[in-house]
């Protein structure tokens, strides 16, 4: 499983890539592998305010349906519309073209509190 070192991670298997005042968010390689073939992604509306830990979207696979949780508090500034027609991008490129949403960062401390790659790898190895 890939766990890029420049990203931050949640215990719910989301990743976050800070990009200036906002951050791109998606599900991890581990999460997409556990889900299997993704067939649908429900995206939040641009402009929506989200709170850390709040479910803001859904990823549906052939095996199950999983909520996607906001790793930080902020405003949705972009949603990956490519996933509407090509949800399998989540499987093919979870850290690139398979991103789900971009959120304006309300509190930099929330980003710093997320797991680093080493912490996330340890979480996976612990069987969570």
Steps between C-alpha positions, in 0.01 A plus 500: 500500500621848415514757782659818361712673764391854406133435589314502832256222593198425719411186692198477266736452201473842338808686379559873486746697286537866607520735199531855629181607680311186400555125501413218260339200663433145391501144630821308544639217290423269794136618510440460127658154514269398786194635317570329171376640168351846558178548299365830638627806687261749662664844507413790730382832358763767445450771763387256770652547845627179658620424850788271583367144537175571311399273214492706180486237228462134418712248312306197378672187378389158386556384861371783720407864552728720711469856623785740433579717803645850504851485650484876567244777547449738209308585185483274195667699220513223235358153438653257250225488236702245301390240758135537394569328167820314598476390866765233438763778512483450878637148445741584219662812649381562858762769571478673162203509262286317757489792746150572626479854633700813577429680828611847606703455820333676795758396763859401414526321837246242377731413210796463737300270727444242224713188471820510299583215260687306769211531744249394236711199401517396866119533520455269199742245642300505823207363304262799509 
